[in-house]
Each structure stands twice: as C-alpha cells, then as structure tokens.
Amino acid sequence: MMLEEWKCKISSADQKSMEEARAHWMTVAKPLFSLGKLEDTVIKMAGIKGTADVTLGKKGLIIMCADNGVVEEGVTQTGQDVTAAVADNFTKGNTSVCIMSKVAGVDLFPIDIGMAVDVASVSDPEKKVMYGTKNFRKEKAMTKEQALQAIELGIRTVESCVENGYGILATGEMGIGNTTTSSAVASVLLNRPVEEVTGRGAGLTSEGLARKIQVIAEAIEMHQPDPEDVIDVLSKVGGLDIAGLTGVFLGGAIYHVPIIVDGFISAVAALCAVRIKKEVEDYLIPSHVSKEPAGSMLLEALSLSPLIHCNMCLGEGTGAVAVIPLIEMGLRVYREMATFDQVEFETYQVLK
C-alpha cells in the first residue's frame, strides 16, 4: 500500500468519546482534576479508542534496531558492534528496558530493521531493509524507497500487535549513532541551527561534540533536505530506526491504538509522522522529556507535555515503559472508583 493510501486511513480522535470520558471524571468521588495529566491521558485514550469505556489490553514495546553509516565519522563513543550486542540482549532480558518492562508488564518486540550484521535472535530477512544506512556526510543515508519500506514496516508492526490484543504500545530504539541522525532530522524539521539541537548522546568529549555538529552541518549543506518533505529528509540524513518508528506512530493513528513517545529519537520520529499527517498528534502519549538539547523543543512542536521529568536519556524505550504504570493507575481510578452518587457525597463543583 502506498503512503498516500495509508494517510487516507487516518482521522482525528473521537471527540464524543473524549467528552464522555471527561464527564465521567467529573463524577468520580475525588477532588476535581486532582489527578492532572493522568486524567488528561485517559481522556485522550478514550478519543483514540473511540469509547469512554477505556481499557488497555496487552502492553507492548516496539524497539527498532538499526545502524548508521555516519558512525565512521567519529561522532560516537562506541562502535556499531554495540548495536548488535544490545539487540541480542533484548531477547535475553538483559538490558535496562527489559528489567523495567518486567515491572510494568510490557512485552518486548525488538526488530532488526537495519543493523549492520545479522543477529540470529533478532534478525528476519523479511523485515530488514538494509545493512545499515550509508554515511550521510558522503552520500544520502538511504533511498526514498528504503525510507518508505521502513515506514511501512512500522505500520505493519502496529497492525500485527493490534491483531494480537495489544491496546497500548511504547516506542524504543537501538542504534549507535542515532542521536546524530536524530539531530540532523530535528535541525531540518524544527528549522533550528545544528548546534542548538545536538548533544553528547551516549557520551562525547567537547571535541567529539564539535565534530558531531560539524558533520551534521556539512551533511545538511550538501544534501539540502526539503523540510516540507519528510521522506526526503529521512532518506538524506535520517536513520532506519527513525523511519520505522515514524511508521509506528502512523500505525497508531491508523489502527486507533495509543503510542507512547519515548525520548529524543522517538520524538523525532513522532514529529516526522505528524508532519506526514497532522492528525497523528491525537494518538501520541508523552512520557518524559529527554535531557538532549532538542528534547523539550520536540515536545513543544508536538504540543505534548511530559508525564514525568527524570533527566533520562537512555533510549531503548525506558521512558515510555516507565510511564505505563502511571497510566494504569489513572485508568484504574477512572474505571473503579465510586462516584459521588454512589458514596452519597455532595458533588464537587467547578468554582470560579
């Protein structure tokens, strides 16, 4: 299916269901609006699911794993072998997000969308778009066809999860060098100078950061990505993990499932999806604000306010998974707490 056909399947969230959810919160026997953003999140999920009878279903985390050719420019602290090692560890329950997901009751779906090598526990030739992107300082990261293929894989992944009973999905990624690609995409889409949106990633010296900024700036100058054409931007200076997650966010809007935005890389992908189809905004659930320089800029561009502030920048989906228990708590109060009528309390009024 062509991207334009997928876009036609996306509509705004259901306002009537949101109004009904908002009205129900007003009857719950507690101080009005006292759960703040948790109440807002439940209301938003009602609009996403098209019913005020909100349930979560199973909880999943989609982790897009990919390598980035720009690593050869010395913009990272470690080599690409780390991508494969961590991806393998996702299947062994031996990463930060694996441990956090056990606590939150979240199932992991690591996908090799473009790692430089095959990893037996993760790789599937039907899902792998290419063996890492090209070095965007020298040539385009990928073709437009490959970017579109990655986006479609993200959409299809959401479709499969929904068919298997998953009612909320978190987003994650793994790929050495992906803060470099994300900074490049963010610079173009936000129309901000490279130095304003680029951070140290997993850890760079000041000299390394300067090199990273220089490489991104040179690539943007050489390729001239069109900020009005997301596919052009992704193909020239993006990454396969970003493109895959862009598809996941589009898939959330297509299949009416809330998608939780993780950190910097995830938020860049969310912005790509919203620039492709604005209504995708309605299907995004924020988690935290990354401490990467562009973290707050991206959330502002997405009209999202983070549920938590933890100075996190780990990736993998850790921030997205961290908010799931909070969302569940808010939903349990919404669904299970007695109403003012049931406890025979005088209903609170909105005072002016």
ABEGO torsion letter per residue (X at the ends): XBAAAAAAABBBBBAAAAAAAAAAAAABBBBBGAAEAAAAAAAAAAAAAGBABBBAEBBBBBBBBBBBAAAAAGABABBAAAAAAAAAAAAAGABAAAAAAAAAGBBBBBBBAABABBBAAABBAAABABBEBBBAAABBABBAAAAAAAAAAAAAAAAAAAAAGBABBBBBBBEBGAAAAAAAAAAAAAGBBAAAABBAEAEBBAAAAAAAAAAAAAAAAAAGBBAABAAAAAAAABBAAAAAAAAAAAAAAAAGBBBBBBBAAAAAAAAAAAAABAAAAAABBBBBBBABAAAAAAAAAAGBBBABBAGBAAEGGAAAAAAAAAAAAAAAAAAABBBAAAAGBBBBBBBX
